[in-house]
Amino acid sequence: MSVLVLGSIAFDTVKTPVEEHGDLLGGSASYAALAASFFSPVRLVGIVGTDFPRSEFEFWKSRKVDTEGVQRVEGKTFRWSGEYSWDLNTRETRSVALNVFEKFQPTLPKTYRQTDFALLANIAPSLQSHVLHQLEKPRFVIADTMDLWIQTTRTDLDALLPNVDLLILNDSEAREMTKETSLIKAGRRIRKMGPRYVAIKKGEHGALLFGDNEFFSCGAYPLEDIHDPTGAGDTFAGGIAGYLAGAVKKVHFAELRKAMIYGSVLASFCVEAFSLERLRKLTMPEINERYETFKSMSQFEIST
């Protein structure tokens, strides 16, 4: 089945302690759509300006990403610039230029409205709800969020949560949202706000998944070299959504556990290069090999 991916499409300038690169393809929808495309066809919803290269549309087409839902309007594409600290876990936003993204109000093509799986990637909750209301009985809805929306648009976020099957956020955002220091308490409390499931990302320390009296913890793939953490969380979400749409008829906790591992695998590849360059060259054999490594890393019982 196809998965609908809504989010931002941007040009990024990223500085780490050892490198800086500009005019990189970025945005939550770009990372999530490419990650999901390894497992299922994607219906992409976003907006770009006239400065956005046609070659990217051709690349998306080659990866079974339908771009009918991407608006191309007069003006400049959304731009973001950020700088990472030495540990690559914290970053500072240096500049933001919303450009055409500022007035983005997506209207779904008719062919998109019966999509069963939807990923509302990191974007304002009001826009997430706006698109969700255009879908006709989606089977499973995933939403990603961030501290900005928790702090500035909490009312919109609270209204969205009861309509979400899986909410994804990171550890600091979970604590910000609940005022709980314990992530276990935070995950359980967020579930009471509406989502059926909650996934809390912990960066290099893995992720937690909460369900109805169900709990799962997975590690992160150990990497020697991390070049650019930008988009890792979006890639994680895209991997989850794509796997579910491509392999699961009805989502249960067991399928979500497996989907989280695939999301973690894809995120581990994402950070190995700037922008989407590693994901562009990635193959399914590489994904499956690292998935099997994940399984062996997590095995602690010895067969006799």
DOMARTOR-96124 format. One record per residue: residue number from 0; residue in one letter; x, y, z of N, C-alpha, C in turn. Coordinates in steps of 0.05 Angstrom, whole numbers. Layout:
N
REC, k, r, n_px, n_py, n_pz, ca_px, ca_py, ca_pz, c_px, c_py, c_pz
REC, NUM, a, X, Y, Z, X, Y, Z, X, Y, Z
...
END
This chain:
304
REC, k, r, n_px, n_py, n_pz, ca_px, ca_py, ca_pz, c_px, c_py, c_pz
REC, 0, m, 17, -24, 0, 0, 0, 0, 17, 25, 0
REC, 1, s, 6, 47, -9, 20, 72, -9, 19, 85, 19
REC, 2, v, 39, 103, 24, 38, 119, 48, 39, 148, 40
REC, 3, l, 22, 164, 52, 22, 193, 47, 42, 206, 66
REC, 4, v, 59, 223, 56, 79, 237, 72, 75, 267, 69
REC, 5, l, 69, 280, 91, 66, 309, 92, 89, 321, 108
REC, 6, g, 100, 342, 98, 121, 356, 114, 134, 378, 98
REC, 7, s, 157, 387, 108, 171, 409, 95, 191, 398, 75
REC, 8, i, 196, 414, 54, 217, 409, 34, 234, 434, 34
REC, 9, a, 260, 431, 39, 277, 454, 44, 305, 452, 32
REC, 10, f, 318, 474, 32, 347, 475, 27, 361, 481, 54
REC, 11, d, 380, 464, 61, 393, 467, 87, 422, 476, 84
REC, 12, t, 432, 491, 103, 460, 496, 107, 468, 484, 134
REC, 13, v, 486, 465, 134, 492, 450, 159, 522, 453, 165
REC, 14, k, 527, 461, 190, 555, 464, 200, 559, 445, 223
REC, 15, t, 580, 428, 221, 588, 411, 244, 616, 422, 252
REC, 16, p, 628, 411, 274, 654, 420, 282, 676, 416, 262
REC, 17, v, 671, 399, 241, 693, 393, 222, 685, 400, 193
REC, 18, e, 659, 404, 187, 651, 409, 160, 628, 429, 159
REC, 19, e, 624, 441, 136, 601, 458, 131, 593, 455, 102
REC, 20, h, 567, 451, 97, 557, 448, 70, 531, 464, 67
REC, 21, g, 527, 476, 44, 504, 492, 39, 487, 482, 15
REC, 22, d, 463, 492, 13, 444, 485, -9, 439, 455, -11
REC, 23, l, 436, 443, 13, 430, 414, 14, 400, 409, 14
REC, 24, l, 391, 389, 0, 363, 382, 1, 357, 372, 29
REC, 25, g, 336, 383, 41, 328, 376, 68, 298, 379, 72
REC, 26, g, 290, 381, 97, 262, 383, 103, 251, 356, 112
REC, 27, s, 232, 356, 131, 222, 331, 142, 210, 313, 121
REC, 28, a, 196, 324, 102, 183, 307, 81, 203, 294, 63
REC, 29, s, 225, 308, 57, 245, 297, 39, 258, 272, 51
REC, 30, y, 266, 274, 76, 278, 251, 90, 258, 228, 93
REC, 31, a, 234, 235, 103, 214, 215, 109, 205, 200, 84
REC, 32, a, 201, 215, 62, 191, 203, 37, 212, 184, 26
REC, 33, l, 237, 192, 26, 258, 175, 15, 261, 149, 31
REC, 34, a, 260, 152, 58, 262, 128, 75, 238, 109, 71
REC, 35, a, 214, 120, 69, 190, 104, 65, 191, 89, 38
REC, 36, s, 203, 102, 18, 203, 91, -9, 218, 65, -12
REC, 37, f, 234, 57, 8, 247, 31, 7, 228, 8, 11
REC, 38, f, 204, 14, 22, 186, -7, 29, 159, -4, 15
REC, 39, s, 151, 20, 7, 124, 23, -5, 124, 48, -23
REC, 40, p, 105, 50, -41, 102, 75, -57, 94, 98, -38
REC, 41, v, 102, 122, -45, 98, 145, -29, 82, 166, -44
REC, 42, r, 64, 179, -30, 49, 202, -40, 58, 226, -24
REC, 43, l, 73, 244, -37, 87, 266, -23, 70, 291, -24
REC, 44, v, 68, 305, -1, 53, 330, 1, 72, 351, 12
REC, 45, g, 76, 372, -3, 94, 394, 6, 93, 417, -13
REC, 46, i, 112, 436, -10, 112, 460, -27, 141, 468, -32
REC, 47, v, 147, 476, -57, 173, 486, -64, 170, 511, -81
REC, 48, g, 192, 526, -84, 192, 550, -100, 202, 544, -128
REC, 49, t, 204, 565, -144, 213, 562, -171, 243, 557, -173
REC, 50, d, 257, 560, -150, 286, 555, -149, 292, 525, -145
REC, 51, f, 271, 509, -141, 275, 481, -134, 281, 465, -160
REC, 52, p, 303, 450, -161, 311, 437, -185, 292, 415, -195
REC, 53, r, 287, 414, -221, 270, 393, -233, 282, 365, -229
REC, 54, s, 308, 365, -227, 322, 339, -224, 313, 324, -199
REC, 55, e, 305, 338, -178, 296, 325, -154, 269, 311, -159
REC, 56, f, 252, 323, -175, 227, 311, -182, 232, 285, -198
REC, 57, e, 251, 286, -215, 258, 262, -231, 269, 240, -212
REC, 58, f, 285, 248, -193, 296, 228, -174, 273, 216, -158
REC, 59, w, 255, 233, -148, 232, 222, -133, 216, 202, -150
REC, 60, k, 212, 209, -174, 197, 191, -192, 211, 164, -195
REC, 61, s, 238, 164, -196, 253, 140, -198, 250, 122, -173
REC, 62, r, 243, 135, -151, 240, 120, -126, 211, 115, -119
REC, 63, k, 193, 117, -138, 164, 112, -134, 152, 131, -114
REC, 64, v, 161, 156, -115, 149, 177, -99, 132, 194, -117
REC, 65, d, 106, 193, -113, 87, 209, -128, 88, 238, -119
REC, 66, t, 93, 257, -136, 95, 285, -128, 72, 302, -137
REC, 67, e, 49, 289, -143, 26, 305, -151, 17, 324, -129
REC, 68, g, 23, 316, -104, 15, 333, -81, 36, 354, -74
REC, 69, v, 57, 357, -89, 77, 378, -84, 71, 403, -100
REC, 70, q, 65, 425, -87, 59, 450, -100, 86, 463, -108
REC, 71, r, 87, 473, -133, 110, 489, -142, 99, 517, -148
REC, 72, v, 107, 537, -132, 96, 564, -134, 118, 584, -138
REC, 73, e, 111, 608, -146, 130, 629, -150, 142, 637, -124
REC, 74, g, 169, 639, -124, 183, 647, -99, 205, 628, -93
REC, 75, k, 216, 631, -69, 239, 614, -61, 230, 592, -42
REC, 76, t, 244, 570, -44, 239, 547, -26, 249, 553, 2
REC, 77, f, 235, 541, 21, 242, 543, 50, 272, 537, 54
REC, 78, r, 285, 554, 71, 313, 550, 76, 318, 550, 106
REC, 79, w, 336, 532, 115, 344, 530, 143, 374, 527, 146
REC, 80, s, 385, 539, 166, 414, 537, 172, 418, 531, 201
REC, 81, g, 435, 511, 206, 440, 503, 234, 469, 494, 239
REC, 82, e, 477, 495, 264, 504, 488, 272, 503, 468, 295
REC, 83, y, 518, 446, 292, 519, 426, 313, 543, 429, 331
REC, 84, s, 540, 421, 356, 561, 422, 376, 579, 397, 372
REC, 85, w, 600, 395, 387, 620, 374, 384, 608, 346, 388
REC, 86, d, 588, 343, 406, 576, 317, 410, 556, 309, 389
REC, 87, l, 549, 328, 371, 530, 324, 349, 502, 317, 359
REC, 88, n, 497, 321, 385, 470, 316, 396, 454, 341, 399
REC, 89, t, 467, 364, 401, 453, 390, 404, 460, 408, 380
REC, 90, r, 441, 424, 373, 446, 442, 350, 433, 469, 355
REC, 91, e, 443, 489, 342, 432, 516, 344, 423, 524, 316
REC, 92, t, 398, 534, 314, 388, 544, 289, 400, 572, 284
REC, 93, r, 414, 575, 262, 427, 601, 256, 408, 619, 240
REC, 94, s, 392, 608, 223, 373, 624, 207, 350, 607, 196
REC, 95, v, 327, 619, 192, 304, 606, 180, 292, 626, 161
REC, 96, a, 286, 618, 136, 272, 634, 117, 249, 617, 106
REC, 97, l, 225, 621, 116, 202, 605, 108, 196, 607, 78
REC, 98, n, 198, 631, 67, 193, 635, 39, 165, 624, 31
REC, 99, v, 163, 607, 10, 137, 598, 1, 123, 580, 21
REC, 100, f, 138, 569, 40, 127, 552, 61, 109, 567, 80
REC, 101, e, 113, 593, 81, 98, 610, 101, 68, 609, 96
REC, 102, k, 60, 607, 70, 31, 607, 64, 21, 580, 53
REC, 103, f, 35, 559, 61, 28, 532, 52, 2, 523, 64
REC, 104, q, -17, 517, 47, -44, 506, 55, -50, 483, 35
REC, 105, p, -41, 459, 41, -44, 437, 22, -72, 428, 18
REC, 106, t, -79, 423, -7, -104, 410, -15, -96, 384, -29
REC, 107, l, -105, 362, -18, -97, 336, -28, -110, 330, -55
REC, 108, p, -95, 319, -74, -107, 309, -99, -127, 287, -92
REC, 109, k, -147, 284, -108, -168, 263, -103, -156, 235, -100
REC, 110, t, -135, 230, -115, -122, 203, -114, -109, 198, -88
REC, 111, y, -103, 219, -72, -90, 216, -47, -109, 211, -24
REC, 112, r, -134, 217, -27, -152, 220, -4, -161, 193, 8
REC, 113, q, -156, 171, -6, -162, 145, 4, -137, 129, 12
REC, 114, t, -115, 144, 17, -90, 131, 26, -94, 119, 54
REC, 115, d, -86, 94, 57, -91, 80, 83, -71, 88, 105
REC, 116, f, -46, 93, 97, -26, 99, 117, -16, 128, 112
REC, 117, a, -13, 143, 134, -5, 171, 132, 16, 177, 152
REC, 118, l, 37, 192, 143, 57, 202, 161, 56, 233, 160
REC, 119, l, 47, 244, 182, 47, 273, 184, 73, 281, 197
REC, 120, a, 93, 286, 179, 120, 291, 189, 121, 318, 203
REC, 121, n, 145, 325, 214, 148, 348, 230, 140, 374, 216
REC, 122, i, 117, 384, 224, 106, 408, 212, 85, 418, 232
REC, 123, a, 75, 443, 228, 56, 454, 247, 32, 436, 251
REC, 124, p, 23, 431, 276, 0, 414, 281, -25, 422, 266
REC, 125, s, -29, 448, 262, -53, 457, 247, -52, 447, 219
REC, 126, l, -29, 446, 206, -26, 436, 179, -30, 405, 179
REC, 127, q, -19, 392, 200, -23, 363, 202, -53, 356, 204
REC, 128, s, -68, 371, 220, -97, 366, 222, -111, 373, 196
REC, 129, h, -102, 395, 183, -114, 404, 158, -113, 381, 137
REC, 130, v, -90, 368, 135, -88, 346, 116, -102, 321, 125
REC, 131, l, -100, 315, 151, -113, 291, 162, -143, 292, 157
REC, 132, h, -155, 315, 159, -184, 317, 155, -192, 313, 126
REC, 133, q, -173, 314, 108, -179, 309, 79, -177, 279, 72
REC, 134, l, -166, 263, 90, -164, 235, 85, -190, 220, 92
REC, 135, e, -197, 201, 76, -221, 186, 80, -215, 159, 95
REC, 136, k, -220, 159, 121, -216, 136, 138, -189, 123, 135
REC, 137, p, -168, 137, 141, -141, 125, 140, -139, 102, 160
REC, 138, r, -123, 82, 153, -121, 59, 170, -102, 63, 193
REC, 139, f, -80, 78, 188, -60, 83, 210, -47, 110, 205
REC, 140, v, -47, 127, 225, -37, 154, 223, -13, 157, 242
REC, 141, i, 9, 166, 232, 33, 172, 248, 38, 202, 247
REC, 142, a, 44, 214, 270, 51, 242, 270, 77, 246, 285
REC, 143, d, 94, 264, 274, 119, 272, 287, 115, 300, 297
REC, 144, t, 129, 308, 318, 127, 335, 328, 154, 344, 340
REC, 145, m, 155, 369, 350, 180, 379, 360, 174, 400, 382
REC, 146, d, 195, 408, 396, 192, 427, 418, 179, 453, 410
REC, 147, l, 184, 463, 386, 172, 488, 377, 142, 487, 378
REC, 148, w, 130, 465, 368, 101, 463, 368, 90, 458, 396
REC, 149, i, 105, 444, 413, 96, 439, 440, 95, 465, 456
REC, 150, q, 114, 483, 450, 116, 508, 465, 98, 530, 454
REC, 151, t, 93, 530, 428, 78, 553, 416, 51, 546, 405
REC, 152, t, 45, 521, 399, 19, 514, 388, 7, 490, 402
REC, 153, r, 9, 490, 429, 0, 467, 445, -29, 460, 441
REC, 154, t, -46, 481, 438, -74, 476, 434, -79, 460, 408
REC, 155, d, -66, 468, 387, -69, 453, 361, -58, 425, 364
REC, 156, l, -36, 422, 378, -24, 395, 381, -43, 377, 398
REC, 157, d, -54, 388, 419, -72, 372, 436, -97, 363, 420
REC, 158, a, -106, 380, 402, -130, 373, 385, -123, 351, 365
REC, 159, l, -98, 350, 357, -90, 330, 337, -87, 302, 350
REC, 160, l, -77, 301, 374, -69, 275, 386, -90, 253, 387
REC, 161, p, -115, 259, 393, -135, 237, 393, -140, 224, 366
REC, 162, n, -130, 238, 344, -134, 227, 317, -109, 213, 307
REC, 163, v, -90, 209, 324, -64, 198, 316, -61, 170, 328
REC, 164, d, -52, 151, 312, -46, 124, 322, -19, 122, 335
REC, 165, l, 1, 135, 323, 28, 134, 334, 40, 162, 334
REC, 166, l, 47, 172, 357, 61, 198, 359, 91, 192, 364
REC, 167, i, 108, 206, 348, 137, 204, 351, 148, 231, 360
REC, 168, l, 165, 230, 380, 179, 254, 390, 204, 245, 404
REC, 169, n, 222, 264, 410, 247, 256, 423, 245, 259, 453
REC, 170, d, 266, 251, 467, 265, 250, 496, 260, 277, 509
REC, 171, s, 275, 298, 500, 271, 324, 512, 243, 335, 506
REC, 172, e, 232, 329, 483, 205, 338, 476, 184, 324, 493
REC, 173, a, 189, 298, 498, 170, 283, 516, 170, 295, 544
REC, 174, r, 194, 302, 554, 195, 315, 580, 183, 342, 580
REC, 175, e, 187, 358, 558, 175, 384, 556, 145, 382, 555
REC, 176, m, 135, 362, 542, 106, 359, 538, 91, 351, 563
REC, 177, t, 105, 336, 580, 92, 324, 604, 102, 336, 630
REC, 178, k, 125, 349, 630, 138, 359, 654, 147, 335, 672
REC, 179, e, 151, 312, 660, 160, 289, 674, 190, 285, 668
REC, 180, t, 206, 278, 688, 234, 272, 683, 238, 243, 674
REC, 181, s, 220, 225, 683, 222, 197, 675, 209, 194, 647
REC, 182, l, 224, 182, 628, 212, 177, 602, 191, 156, 603
REC, 183, i, 192, 137, 621, 171, 117, 624, 144, 131, 632
REC, 184, k, 146, 148, 652, 122, 163, 660, 112, 181, 637
REC, 185, a, 131, 194, 623, 124, 212, 602, 110, 197, 579
REC, 186, g, 121, 174, 571, 108, 159, 550, 80, 150, 557
REC, 187, r, 76, 141, 581, 49, 133, 590, 30, 156, 591
REC, 188, r, 40, 179, 600, 23, 203, 603, 15, 213, 575
REC, 189, i, 33, 213, 556, 26, 222, 529, 5, 204, 517
REC, 190, r, 7, 178, 522, -14, 159, 511, -42, 168, 521
REC, 191, k, -43, 177, 546, -69, 185, 557, -80, 210, 543
REC, 192, m, -63, 224, 529, -71, 248, 514, -85, 241, 488
REC, 193, g, -84, 216, 480, -98, 208, 455, -85, 187, 438
REC, 194, p, -59, 188, 432, -48, 169, 414, -49, 140, 424
REC, 195, r, -54, 121, 406, -54, 93, 414, -26, 83, 422
REC, 196, y, -6, 94, 407, 22, 86, 412, 39, 111, 413
REC, 197, v, 61, 110, 428, 80, 132, 430, 108, 121, 427
REC, 198, a, 124, 133, 409, 152, 126, 406, 169, 150, 414
REC, 199, i, 187, 145, 433, 205, 166, 442, 233, 160, 433
REC, 200, k, 244, 178, 417, 271, 175, 406, 292, 185, 427
REC, 201, k, 314, 170, 429, 335, 177, 448, 362, 180, 433
REC, 202, g, 361, 187, 407, 386, 191, 392, 403, 167, 392
REC, 203, e, 429, 170, 399, 448, 148, 398, 442, 126, 419
REC, 204, h, 421, 131, 436, 414, 111, 456, 389, 95, 449
REC, 205, g, 379, 98, 424, 357, 81, 415, 330, 95, 417
REC, 206, a, 309, 79, 423, 282, 89, 424, 265, 72, 442
REC, 207, l, 243, 83, 451, 223, 69, 468, 196, 70, 454
REC, 208, l, 181, 48, 457, 154, 46, 446, 135, 39, 468
REC, 209, f, 113, 54, 469, 92, 49, 489, 66, 42, 476
REC, 210, g, 53, 21, 486, 26, 13, 477, 8, 9, 501
REC, 211, d, -13, -5, 497, -32, -11, 519, -21, -34, 536
REC, 212, n, -9, -26, 558, 4, -46, 576, 26, -61, 561
REC, 213, e, 38, -48, 541, 60, -60, 525, 83, -40, 524
REC, 214, f, 107, -51, 524, 131, -34, 524, 153, -47, 508
REC, 215, f, 168, -31, 493, 190, -42, 477, 213, -21, 477
REC, 216, s, 237, -31, 480, 261, -14, 480, 280, -25, 459
REC, 217, c, 290, -8, 441, 310, -17, 422, 334, 1, 423
REC, 218, g, 357, -10, 418, 382, 6, 418, 385, 20, 391
REC, 219, a, 408, 34, 388, 415, 47, 363, 439, 32, 352
REC, 220, y, 442, 32, 325, 464, 19, 313, 490, 34, 319
REC, 221, p, 510, 20, 329, 535, 35, 337, 551, 43, 312
REC, 222, l, 557, 69, 310, 571, 80, 287, 597, 92, 296
REC, 223, e, 618, 88, 280, 644, 101, 286, 645, 130, 277
REC, 224, d, 632, 135, 254, 633, 162, 242, 605, 172, 237
REC, 225, i, 598, 195, 248, 573, 209, 243, 580, 235, 230
REC, 226, h, 569, 240, 206, 576, 264, 192, 554, 286, 195
REC, 227, d, 528, 278, 194, 507, 298, 195, 482, 285, 207
REC, 228, p, 474, 293, 232, 450, 282, 244, 424, 293, 233
REC, 229, t, 426, 314, 216, 401, 326, 206, 384, 305, 192
REC, 230, g, 359, 305, 199, 340, 287, 185, 339, 259, 195
REC, 231, a, 355, 252, 216, 355, 225, 226, 328, 217, 237
REC, 232, g, 315, 236, 253, 289, 230, 264, 268, 228, 243
REC, 233, d, 269, 244, 222, 250, 242, 200, 253, 216, 184
REC, 234, t, 278, 208, 181, 284, 183, 168, 273, 159, 184
REC, 235, f, 277, 161, 211, 266, 141, 229, 236, 138, 225
REC, 236, a, 222, 161, 225, 193, 160, 222, 185, 150, 195
REC, 237, g, 199, 158, 174, 193, 149, 147, 197, 119, 144
REC, 238, g, 218, 108, 156, 223, 79, 156, 201, 64, 169
REC, 239, i, 191, 74, 192, 168, 61, 205, 144, 61, 188
REC, 240, a, 137, 85, 177, 112, 87, 161, 114, 70, 136
REC, 241, g, 137, 71, 122, 140, 56, 97, 138, 26, 102
REC, 242, y, 151, 16, 123, 150, -13, 129, 122, -21, 135
REC, 243, l, 107, -6, 151, 80, -14, 158, 62, -14, 133
REC, 244, a, 64, 6, 116, 48, 7, 92, 55, -15, 73
REC, 245, g, 80, -23, 72, 88, -43, 53, 85, -71, 62
REC, 246, a, 82, -76, 88, 84, -104, 97, 61, -112, 116
REC, 247, v, 45, -93, 126, 26, -99, 148, -2, -93, 139
REC, 248, k, -20, -112, 143, -48, -107, 137, -63, -93, 160
REC, 249, k, -57, -103, 184, -69, -91, 208, -46, -88, 229
REC, 250, v, -43, -63, 238, -20, -57, 256, -25, -66, 284
REC, 251, h, -7, -82, 295, -7, -90, 322, 20, -83, 334
REC, 252, f, 23, -86, 360, 47, -78, 374, 71, -93, 363
REC, 253, a, 68, -118, 357, 91, -134, 347, 101, -123, 321
REC, 254, e, 83, -114, 303, 92, -103, 277, 106, -76, 282
REC, 255, l, 96, -61, 302, 109, -35, 308, 137, -39, 318
REC, 256, r, 142, -60, 334, 169, -66, 343, 188, -70, 320
REC, 257, k, 179, -86, 300, 196, -91, 277, 200, -66, 261
REC, 258, a, 179, -50, 258, 180, -25, 242, 200, -6, 255
REC, 259, m, 201, -5, 282, 220, 13, 295, 249, 5, 289
REC, 260, i, 254, -21, 287, 281, -30, 280, 289, -21, 252
REC, 261, y, 270, -24, 233, 276, -15, 206, 280, 16, 206
REC, 262, g, 264, 30, 221, 268, 59, 223, 295, 66, 234
REC, 263, s, 304, 51, 254, 330, 56, 266, 352, 50, 247
REC, 264, v, 349, 28, 231, 369, 21, 211, 372, 43, 191
REC, 265, l, 350, 53, 181, 351, 74, 160, 364, 100, 172
REC, 266, a, 357, 106, 197, 368, 130, 209, 398, 127, 213
REC, 267, s, 407, 103, 218, 436, 99, 221, 451, 103, 195
REC, 268, f, 438, 97, 173, 451, 103, 147, 450, 133, 141
REC, 269, c, 428, 146, 148, 424, 174, 142, 447, 191, 152
REC, 270, v, 456, 186, 177, 476, 203, 189, 504, 198, 179
REC, 271, e, 508, 179, 161, 534, 173, 151, 544, 193, 130
REC, 272, a, 526, 210, 121, 534, 230, 101, 516, 255, 104
REC, 273, f, 523, 277, 92, 507, 301, 93, 482, 298, 76
REC, 274, s, 461, 312, 85, 436, 312, 70, 425, 284, 65
REC, 275, l, 415, 278, 42, 404, 252, 36, 423, 235, 19
REC, 276, e, 448, 243, 18, 467, 230, 0, 471, 200, 6
REC, 277, r, 471, 192, 31, 474, 164, 37, 449, 148, 30
REC, 278, l, 426, 160, 35, 400, 147, 28, 396, 144, -2
REC, 279, r, 407, 163, -17, 404, 161, -46, 419, 137, -57
REC, 280, k, 441, 129, -45, 457, 107, -54, 451, 80, -40
REC, 281, l, 434, 82, -20, 428, 58, -4, 413, 37, -19
REC, 282, t, 418, 11, -13, 404, -11, -26, 390, -28, -5
REC, 283, m, 370, -43, -14, 356, -61, 4, 374, -83, 16
REC, 284, p, 393, -94, 1, 411, -113, 13, 427, -101, 37
REC, 285, e, 435, -76, 34, 449, -63, 56, 430, -60, 80
REC, 286, i, 405, -52, 75, 386, -49, 97, 381, -75, 111
REC, 287, n, 377, -96, 95, 371, -123, 107, 395, -133, 123
REC, 288, e, 419, -128, 113, 443, -137, 127, 445, -123, 154
REC, 289, r, 441, -97, 155, 443, -83, 180, 419, -90, 199
REC, 290, y, 396, -97, 187, 374, -106, 203, 381, -132, 218
REC, 291, e, 394, -150, 203, 402, -176, 215, 423, -171, 237
REC, 292, t, 441, -151, 233, 460, -144, 253, 446, -134, 278
REC, 293, f, 425, -118, 275, 409, -109, 297, 398, -132, 313
REC, 294, k, 388, -152, 299, 377, -175, 312, 398, -190, 328
REC, 295, s, 421, -194, 317, 443, -208, 331, 453, -192, 355
REC, 296, m, 453, -165, 352, 462, -148, 375, 443, -150, 398
REC, 297, s, 417, -155, 392, 397, -155, 413, 392, -183, 425
REC, 298, q, 404, -203, 413, 400, -231, 423, 417, -236, 448
REC, 299, f, 405, -245, 469, 420, -250, 493, 417, -279, 503
REC, 300, e, 399, -295, 492, 397, -323, 500, 412, -340, 480
REC, 301, i, 426, -360, 490, 442, -377, 473, 428, -404, 469
REC, 302, s, 424, -412, 444, 411, -437, 439, 430, -461, 446
REC, 303, t, 419, -481, 458, 435, -504, 466, 425, -530, 452
END
